[in-house]
């Protein structure tokens, strides 16, 4: 589809020098005297295993928010930014259209996932499991993915970062001694000159599910 010319990106809106109201991710021309606001987000959430199939059962790995909370913030605050007086005073033309593009991955505690309104059936997905259940995860070669490698499946030359199941288990046990943050792991298949991700999942501390349910109830 044809897109308008980019007018601005990362444009902060301030009510005064100390009060930031919000930020426009992207502003595009939407006709001769109008603008379109596009909000972009890349997020990763784990389904906490609750029986209800709602966006609030998808919890961030660090337990900071839920997908439901994020979407409410996007629709109620971020996409409404164009109507704020401070934004109207800043922009050359009014915002007449706003939309959000939310990409990322969702992770589930079993091989199935509940259908949820607002989530395409073809979304990127993986698994999650507590450290105590790591032995049940299929695979022989594993790779811990740093955050900058979270978005796209891993594909590349053979790497010395590969871990056996025993090495991965020991590394994660040591990590969880001092950190409660889940770790994203890729299961790899090795070819002669290529290493390719076949599945990915978050390995979480053994008490993560309990803490996630508590966070969801509070939020």
N, C-alpha and C positions, 0 to 999 in steps of 0.2 A: 504494500500500500504506500501511496505517496505521503511523505512526511514534510511538515513545515520546517522552515529554517530555524536552526538553533539560535535562540535569543540570549539565553544565559543558562549556566549550570552552577550548582552549589551556591546559590544566591541566598545569603542570610537576610532575614527580616528582623529588624530591631524596633521595639517601641521607643526605646531611648538608648543611651550609650551602654547601659548595664543590663538591659532586659531584652534578650533574644526571644522573639516570638516563635520562630521556626526557620526552615530553610527549604527553598525550592530545589529539588534535585535537577530537573530539566524544565526549561520553558521554551516552547516552540511557537512559531507563528501559527495562528489558527484563523486565517483570513486577514484582510487588510488592517483591521483595527481590533484584533483579539488575540489572546494567548491561550495555549494549552499547557497545563501543568502535568508532568509525568513524574510520579514517585516510584523509585526503583529500590528494591530490597532483596538481599540474598540471605536466606535464613535456613537454619537446621533445627529440627524439632524431633523429639522422641515421644511416641505414644506411651503414656504411662501405664497402659494395661487396664484402665478403668472400663467398666461395661458400657458407659455412655459413649456414643460416637459424636463427639463435638470437638470444635477447634480448641477448646480449653483443656482437652485431654492430651494435647500435643505440647510438650514442655521443653524449653530450651535446655541444652546439656548442662549449662551452669546454673540452672534453676532460676534465672533472672526474670523470665517471662513465659507466657504461653502464646501459641499462634493466635488464639482468640483475642488475647490482650493486645497483641501486635496489630491485628487487623482492625480492632476497634480504634486504636490510636491512629492508624493510617486514615480511616474513613472519617473519624470524628474531629481529628486535629490537623493532620498533615494535608489531606486533600481539601480541607476547608480554608487553608491558609490564604488563598486568593481573595477571600471575602473579608479578611482582616483589614481595618483601616490603615495600618502601617504598611501593609503590602500594597494596597491600592495607591497609597501616596508614592510608593517607590517605583511602581511599574509604569511603562509608557502606555499600556493598553490593559483593559480588564481581562481577567482569566475567565473564559467562557466554558472551558471543558477541563476536567481533571480525571486522571486514571492512575491506577497503581499496577506495577508489574512486579510480582513477588516470585522469585525463583529460589531453588534450593533443593534440599533432600528431606524426606521424612523417614523415620526409623521405627520399626515395630518389633515387639518382643516375641513374635512367632512368625510362622510362614504365611499368615494371612493378615489382611488389614480391613478395617471397616470402611464402608463407603461414607464419605462426608460431603455435605453440600459445600460447594465452593472449591473443591479440590479435584482436579482432573484425574481420571482413572490411570492416565499414562504418566503420572508424576514420578520423579526419581525417588527410589526408595531402597532401604537397606534394613538390617536387623539391629537389635541391641540385646545384650545379655549381661548379667552380672559376672564378675570375675570367676565366681564359683562354678559357673556353667560353661566356661570357655572350652572345656574338653569336648563338649557336645557340638561345637562349631566345626563344620567340615573344612578341610584344607590342610595343606602341608607347609606352604610358604606364606608369610605374613609381612606386612609393612605398616609401621605406624606413620600416619599421615599428619604432618604439621598443618596448621590452619590454612596456610597459603596454598595447600594442595587439596583442600576439601571439595572444591566445586566440581572439577572434572575427574572422571575415572583415570586411574594411573595407567600409563602406557609408556614404556621407554626401554632403554638398554638395561641389561642385568645390573643390579646394584648390590653393593655390600651392606645395604641397609636391611636386606632380607633377614627375617627371623624365623626360627623353627617354633613350633608350638611351645616347647619347654622354655626357650629363650623369651618368647613373648609373655608367657605366664610370669616368669621371674621378673621381667622388666616392669610389667604392670603392677605386680604386688609391691615392688619397691616404690613405684610412682604413687600408688594409693596410700602408702604409709604417710606421705606428707601432703597429698593433694586429694581433693574430693571431686576433681573435674574429670568427666568421662574422656576416654581416648578413642579417636577414630582409627580404625584398623582396616586395611585392604587385604583381601584374600587374593593371592596372585597365582597365575599359571605361567610357567617358564617355558619358553621356546629356545631354539639355539641362540638367537641373537635378539630376543625380545622378551620382555616381562610385561604381562598384561593383567589388569585387575578384572576379576570375575564376579566379585561381590564385596560389599563393604558393610561394616557395622561398628557401632559404638560399644566398647567394653566399659562397663560402669562399675563403681564401687558397689559392694554387696548391699549397702543400705540405701542405694540411690532411689529405688522405687518408693520406699517409705517416705523419704524426704520430698520426692516429686509430688506425691499425693498430698502432703501437708502444704506444700507451696501452692498447689492448685486450689485447695480449699481457702487459703488466705486471700489469693488473688481473685 
